[in-house]
Amino acid sequence: MMKQNIIFGIDVSSKSSTVCVVIDRIKQGETFKITNDSCGYQDLLDRLNQYLITPLVVFEATGVYSLSLQAFLEDYHIKYLKLNPLKAKKLMDNNLRHNKTDKVDAYRLALIQFNAPQKLRAPQPKEYHELQNASRYYEELTQALIINKNQL
């Protein structure tokens, strides 16, 4: 089973994220929102540091929106589980959710690690992210070149 019993489920949106704290399957207090910037992440860090053991953070990979959260967690060496959105949906649908809200999703994301524990992976090296970015930039330049050639 799992050693970690404090989980922060985070439903990431474009400008803010909804956070739900779950300890041993029991929701702790109200869900809260943080902004997806340094102020919001500082608030999250303060709340994470309230516990003797560092909680596990669970969130869905939501494209560019979740990248800043992931970078923050890696910078502070906080363990996290980034779920593929399709896998997260499947795991949450096992609980037969009918109403989709950010609060419910944050709670259900946290419960996933209790109900169907997922293996944690080591963070990818920074060089990998740099290569990914360079590859995307190269692709953009290639597409721009094609468009310009067609216009000529």
C-alpha positions in Angstrom: 0.0 0.0 0.0 1.0 3.6 0.2 3.2 5.3 2.8 2.0 8.8 1.9 -1.4 9.5 3.4 -1.7 13.3 2.9 -2.7 14.2 -0.7 -3.3 17.5 -2.3 -5.6 17.1 -5.3 -5.3 20.0 -7.7 -7.7 20.8 -10.6 -5.6 23.1 -12.8 -7.4 25.7 -15.0 -5.9 28.6 -17.1 -5.6 31.3 -14.4 -6.3 29.5 -11.1 -6.3 26.0 -9.6 -8.7 24.4 -7.1 -7.0 22.5 -4.3 -8.5 19.8 -2.0 -6.6 18.3 0.9 -7.4 14.7 1.7 -5.9 12.7 4.6 -6.6 9.0 4.8 -9.5 9.4 2.3 -11.1 12.2 4.5 -11.5 15.6 3.0 -9.9 18.3 5.2 -11.8 21.6 5.5 -13.0 23.5 2.4 -11.4 23.4 -1.0 -9.5 26.5 -1.8 -8.3 28.3 -4.9 -4.8 29.5 -5.8 -3.7 31.6 -8.7 -1.3 30.0 -11.1 1.6 32.4 -10.4 4.3 32.9 -7.8 1.8 34.3 -5.2 -0.5 31.4 -5.6 2.3 28.9 -5.5 3.7 30.5 -2.3 0.3 30.1 -0.7 0.3 26.4 -1.8 3.9 26.0 -0.4 2.8 27.5 2.9 -0.1 25.0 3.1 2.1 22.0 2.1 4.6 23.0 4.9 1.9 22.8 7.6 2.3 19.0 7.7 5.1 17.0 9.3 5.5 14.8 6.2 5.5 16.4 2.8 2.1 15.7 1.1 1.8 14.2 -2.3 0.4 16.5 -5.0 -1.9 14.9 -7.7 -3.0 16.8 -10.8 -3.9 16.3 -14.4 -1.6 17.2 -17.2 -3.5 20.1 -18.8 -1.1 21.2 -21.5 0.6 24.6 -20.8 -1.6 25.4 -17.8 0.0 22.6 -15.6 3.6 23.3 -16.7 4.1 26.1 -14.2 2.8 24.0 -11.3 5.0 21.1 -12.3 8.1 23.4 -12.5 7.2 24.9 -9.1 6.9 21.4 -7.5 10.2 20.3 -9.1 12.0 23.4 -7.9 10.9 22.7 -4.3 11.4 18.9 -4.6 7.8 18.2 -3.8 6.6 14.7 -4.9 3.8 14.9 -7.4 1.8 12.6 -9.6 0.9 14.1 -13.0 -1.9 12.1 -14.6 -2.7 11.7 -18.2 -6.2 13.4 -18.6 -7.7 10.3 -20.2 -6.4 8.0 -17.5 -7.6 10.5 -14.8 -11.1 10.6 -16.4 -11.3 6.8 -16.5 -10.1 6.5 -12.8 -12.6 9.2 -11.7 -15.4 7.7 -13.7 -15.0 4.5 -11.7 -16.5 6.5 -8.9 -19.5 7.3 -11.3 -19.2 11.1 -11.0 -22.1 12.9 -12.6 -21.6 16.5 -11.8 -18.3 18.0 -12.9 -17.0 20.9 -10.8 -13.5 22.0 -10.0 -14.1 21.2 -6.3 -15.3 17.7 -7.1 -12.5 17.1 -9.5 -9.8 18.2 -7.0 -11.3 15.8 -4.5 -11.6 12.9 -6.9 -8.0 13.5 -8.1 -6.8 13.2 -4.5 -8.8 10.0 -4.0 -7.3 8.3 -7.1 -4.1 7.7 -5.2 -5.9 6.1 -2.3 -8.3 4.0 -4.5 -5.9 3.1 -7.4 -2.3 4.0 -6.3 -0.2 5.1 -9.3 3.5 4.7 -9.5 5.5 7.9 -9.0 8.1 8.8 -11.6 11.3 10.7 -11.1 11.2 14.2 -12.6 12.6 14.6 -16.1 16.0 16.3 -16.4 16.0 20.0 -17.4 17.9 19.1 -20.5 14.9 17.1 -21.7 12.6 20.1 -21.3 15.1 22.3 -23.1 15.2 19.8 -26.0 11.4 19.7 -26.1 11.2 23.4 -26.3 13.9 23.6 -29.0 12.0 20.9 -31.0 8.7 22.9 -30.7 10.5 26.1 -31.8 12.1 24.3 -34.8 8.6 22.9 -35.8 7.2 26.5 -35.6 10.0 27.8 -37.8 9.5 25.0 -40.3 5.8 25.7 -40.5 6.5 29.5 -40.9 9.0 28.7 -43.7 6.4 26.6 -45.5 3.8 29.3 -45.3 6.2 31.9 -46.6 7.3 29.7 -49.5 3.6 29.2 -50.4 2.9 32.9 -50.3 5.9 33.6 -52.6 
